[in-house]
Amino acid sequence: MHYRLPFSWMSSLLAAVVLLVGTTVATAQECGFDDSRALDVPIEEVLDENDPMIGNADASVVMVEFFDPNCPHCRTLHPIVKEVVAEYEDRIRYYAKPFPLWDFSFPQIEAMLVADRIGKFYEMVELQMENPQDGGIPIEDLAEMGAELGFSADRFASVLEAGPLQTRVRNLQQQGRQAGVRSTPTLTINNQVVSGSSRSVECLRQLLDEALEGDS
């Protein structure tokens, strides 16, 4: 004996299949770049040879993240980028470029620059991302982070209080503006801005693979 689904059931089933296929296609197509946020200058023009970098110095595929340490969306993106960079670091260059949105972010970025003197820029970024505070991390807490990285807490604090690195932080801010950055996070691969919906491990892998394939 054979049974036939009522027409209404068949219609519902067909609609579900179409919806599922459509969703799958949409998901597959969502990885891409935001053309409305194109950079104003080539990314290499806002990179400096002294910028702390993770990866292969000879790689031509470049991923740059403009971030503010107090930006909640930057903290959300941080573990995603960290995972992808660890996977691709032998094939790309990755730069985290501080772009302060608020005045209270300045001491934190200065702390990153001080840490960079002993090659601990990214370690300081990690500590700050793991220990956010409303209104920014106070200098005494930044000094404790510096001590964790091998600095004298007192000397670290005195450098931040004196503010000799504020000019460098403003220069970083200006570099971002020169590139057309207006918000954080702004994540770029070569000269294209990754769309907000593509800031996932899967999409970043896809976009990097495409960039590497195009570079080969």
Summary of the structure (lengths in Angstrom):
residues: 216
radius of gyration: 22.0
end to end distance: 60.2
largest distance: 88.4
contacts: 623
relative contact order: 0.18
helix: 57%
strand: 11%
